[in-house]
Amino acid sequence: MTVVPPRGGSVLAPRLADLALQAQVSEATVSRVLNGKAGVAAATRHRVLAALDVLGYERPVRLRQRSAGLVGLITPELTNPIFPAFAQVIEQALAGHGYTPVLCTQSPGGCTEDELVEQLEQRGVTGIVFLCGLHSDTTADPSRYLKLAQEGVPFVLINGYNEAVPAPVVSPDDRAAAWMAVRHLVELGHERVGLAIGPTRFVPSQRKAEGFVEALVSLLGVGEQEAGSLVQRTLFSVEGGQAAAGLLLDQGCTGIFCGSDMMALGAIRAAHERGLDVPRDVSVIGFDDSPLIAFTNPPLTTVRQPVHAMATAAVGALTEEIEGNPVQRTEFVFQPELVVRGSTGAPRR
């Protein structure tokens, strides 16, 4: 049995049974991994190493991987919990492939995406993952990505397809997300449904608005012009959701679909400020299913973005590119899932 010093300082051997239980494998498998024996699948080995980390033990020197290279992950600000959720899965997936992730976060007044890319290139990164970057902004110049491709730096994009950018793109089906949210509200009996969404220039906002209008026309028989008037474009934030929801409530909406969970929290705040109950007076649906969102008051009904599947696919595409196996330059679309909780219900008659 290999002796592994815990992070507390003294040298203790972790119990095989504890590691096996945590990793959900046999004790014999744990022993093979700890002693560097062959014949263990990469995914299983990763679970055992994760169990060591979770239980607070240092990894034996022989198990420490030599990095296959640095991979940059460029994200927006991390105040929205969906971005850390993506970052965690992406970093785990990269580590599983032997790459060292480098997290680069944009924030107002901080480094721009172009500056972060330049810094990553100076450090000789092997590839880059862009999460909700300028590629999702239809007003941004796509030539920055063409330049990156010409320089031979592999990269993938998450959320925001741009046909002018020659790279694999991973996205949720935003139109389907809006459709399933509206259908849920209509099935509950809501006849006046609104959408609180981000600025028009962003691809996810455009697609959700398109799906929303199509759903209202199809499910409620609303004209396209009237459906369009029930779309309030604002900032992707709690405050933005609150402001948009106020306008939608003024228009008589009893059901509101929001472009993010953070916006949905703002919509609930707007309802409460008017003395309205959620969901008896107003039903609210978010988008993302961010960590901890199930514990809000009331627990938020939301459309779950398939974070794990999307992030894993993005890393898989990037590693194929790095290894010289070109991946199709197209968009890989993943289906979202409606998660019904306590913020939606039948409208009060």
N, C-alpha and C positions, 0 to 999 in steps of 0.2 A: 504493500500500500504506500502510495506516494505521500510524503509529508508536505503539507501546504500551509504556510504561515498566514493567519488571518490578518485583516487590516488593523486589528487592535494592537498587534505587536508581538504577542507570544506565539510560539510555534505549536500548532495543534493540527492533527489530522482530521479532515472533515469526514464525517461518517458516510460510508457508501450509501447507506439506506436513505439518508437525508438528501443527498445529491440525486439519487435515483428517483425519489419521490418528486423532487422539484422539477427534474428534467423529463419525468414520465418515461423513463427507460429502465432497463434491468441494471442491477448492481454490477454484473459482469461487463456490461457495456460501459458503465462509468469507469470501471477499472481499466479497460482498454484505452479509453480516451486519456485518462490521467497519466498512464504510462507510455503514451505515444505509440500505441500499437496500431497497425494497419487494420483494414477491414471494417471501418466504421464510416457510414454515410456522412457526407458533409453536413447535412441538415441536423443529423443526430449529434454529431460532434459539436455543432453550434449550440444546441440545447444544453449540453453538459457544461460547456464553457459559460453559458448564460446563468446556469444554476450556481456555478462557483461564484460568479459576480454577485448574484442576488443574495446568496448566503454570506457574503462578506469575506471570501477567501481570495488570496492572491493566486494567480495562475502560475503553475510551475514554469520555469524558464523554457523548458523544451516545448511548451505549448504556445509560446508567444510567437505570433506570426510576424514575418517580415513584410512590410507594406509593399503592395504591388504598384503603388503610386498614389498621388493625391488627386481627389476629385472634389471640385467645388460645388457647393449647393447654394444658390442665390435665391433668397426668399424675401417677401415683403416683411414689414414689421411683425413682431411676434406677439403683439397684444391680442390678436385674434387667435384663440386656441387651436384653430384648424391648421395653422401653419406649423406650430411645434409638433402637432400630431403627424403631419406629413414628414417633417424633418426627422423625427425619431425613426419612422419606418425606413426612410431612405438611408439614413446613417447605418441602421442595423443591416440592411440589405447590402450596402457597399462593404461594410466590414466583413460580411459573410463571403464576399468575393475577394477579400484580401486587400481592399482599397481603404485608404485613410480619408474620411470625409473632412472637408473644410467648410464650415458654416459661415456664410456671408449674409448679413441682414441689412436690408435697406430701412432707413428711417428718415423722417423729415429733417432736413438740414445735415444729414450724414452723407455717406458715399452714394453716388449714383450707381446704377447697374453697370454702365460703361466703365466707371472707375474700378468697380469690383472685378470686372472681367480682366481689365488691364493688370491689376494686382495679382490675380490668379495666374495669368499667363507668365508674369515675371517669375512666379514660383514654380513654373514648369508643370502645371496640373495636367493630368492625363485626360480629363474630361470635365464637363460641367453639366449640372442639372439646373434648369431655370423653372422656378415655381411661381406661377402668376406674375411673370415679368412683363417687359415691354412688348413681348410677342402677343400678349392678349389685348393690347391697346391698338385699335385700328388707325389711330392718328400717328403712331410712332413709325419712324423710318426703319424698315426691315433690313436695310443694308448692313447694319451692325452684325447681324447674324450671318449674312452672306460673307462678310469679311472673315468671320470666325471660321466658317466652313473652308474658305480658301486657304486659311492658315493651317488647316489640318487638325483642328481641335474638335474632337467628337463632343456632341452635346445633344440633350433631349429637352423637350418642353412639356410642362404640365399645365393644363388649363389655359386654353386660348389658342385656337388653330389659326395659322396664317399661311395660306397656300404659297406665299412668296418665300417662305423660309424652308430651306432644304434639310429637314430634320424630322425624326419621329416625334409625334405629339400624342400625349395621353390626356384624355378629357372625360368628364362625366357627361351623360346625355342631359344637358340642361333643359332642352325642350320637353323631354319626357318628365323631368323633375317638376316643371311647372304644371304639366298636364295632370300628373297624379295628385298634386296638391289641390288643384281646382276640382278634380273629380271627387276627392275626399270631402271637400266642403259642400259640393253640390249634393252628394249622397246624404249628407247630414241635414240638408234642407235649406242651405244658404242660397239666396237668389241675387245677392249683391256682393260680389267678391272683388277685392282689389289686390294690386301687386306693388310692393315696395322694393325697388331694385336700384342698383348702382348706376353710374353714368353710362350713357348710350355708347360711348366709344369702346367700352370693354366687351369683348366677344361673349363671355358668359352672360352679361347683362342683356345683350341683344338676343341671345338664344332663349333665355328664360322669358323675355317679353314676348317673343314670337310664339313660344309654346303656350303662354298664358292667354294671348289673344285668340289663338286657334281653339283652345279649350273652351273659352267663354262663348265663342261663336257656335261651336259644335254642341256643347252640353247645355247652354242656357238660351241659345238662339239670339244672343246679343249681336248687334251689328258691329262691324270691325271698328268703325269710328268711335262708337260708345265704349267698346272694349279698350281701345287705346286710351281713352280718357280716364280709365281706371288704373292706369300705370303711373306711379309716382316715382320719378328718378331722383336719387339723392346720394348721400355718401354711404359707403359700406361701413357703418359704425352704429353704435347704440343711439347716438344723437340723431344720425340720419334716419334710422328706422322710426324713431319717435316723431320726427318732423313729418315724414311721409305718412305715417299712420294717422296723424292728426288730420291731414288733408283728406285721407280716404274715409275716415269716420265722418267728416263733414259731408262727404258724398253719399252717406248712408250705407257704407259697407259694414256687413256683419261678419265677414270672413276676410282675413288678410294673409297672403303668402309673401314671405320676405326672402330676399336674396341671400341672406346669411342668418345664422343663429344670433349673432350680435344685433343685427337689425331687428330680429324678432323680439329680443329682450326690450329694445326701445319701443316697439309697437305695444308690448304689454304695459310698459310704463305709461305710454300715452293714454291707453284705455283706463288705467287706474287713476290717472290724474283727473279724468272726467267722471269718476265715480262708477265706471263700468266694470263689470265682473268678467273675467276670462276663465271659462269659456261661455258662461250663460248669456252674456250680452255680445261678446265679440270672441271669435275663434281666431287663433294665430298659429301659423305654421312657419317654421324656419327652414334653413337649408345648411347642411354640413353634418349635423349630429356631432358637434364638437365634444371633447371630453368634459364630463361633469354636467352637460346640458340636461341630462335626465333628472338632475337634482334641483332644478329651478322650481319656483313656486308660481304657477303650477308647473309640473314637469312638461317640457316643451315637445309638442308634436313637431316633427321635422322630417325632411327628406335627407336620408343618409348618403353622403358622398362616399363611394367605396375607396377610402384612403389606402388601405393595405394593398388591395389589388392594383390600384393605379400606381402607387409608389414602387411596388415590386416590379411591375411591368416596365416602368421607366428605367429603373436600374438595370433590369435585364437587357433592355434595348441598348443602353449605354455601354454595358460591358461587351456586348456583341460588337458594337462599333469600335470599341477600343482594341478588341482582339482581331480586327480586320474583317469582320463578317458584316457587311452593310445590311442595315435594317430598312425595310420599306419606308420611303419618305411620305408618310400618310398619317392620318389621325386614327388612333385606336380609342374607340368610344366605349365607356363602361356604364352599365346600367345602375342608377341610384335605387334607393329603397325607401318607401314611406314607412316611418316609425310613428305609430299613433300613441300619444300619451295624453296628458290631462289638459292641454291648452286648446283642444278642439271639442266641440259638441254641437248639438242641435240648437238653432237660434231660438231665442225666447219669442213666443208669439204674443 
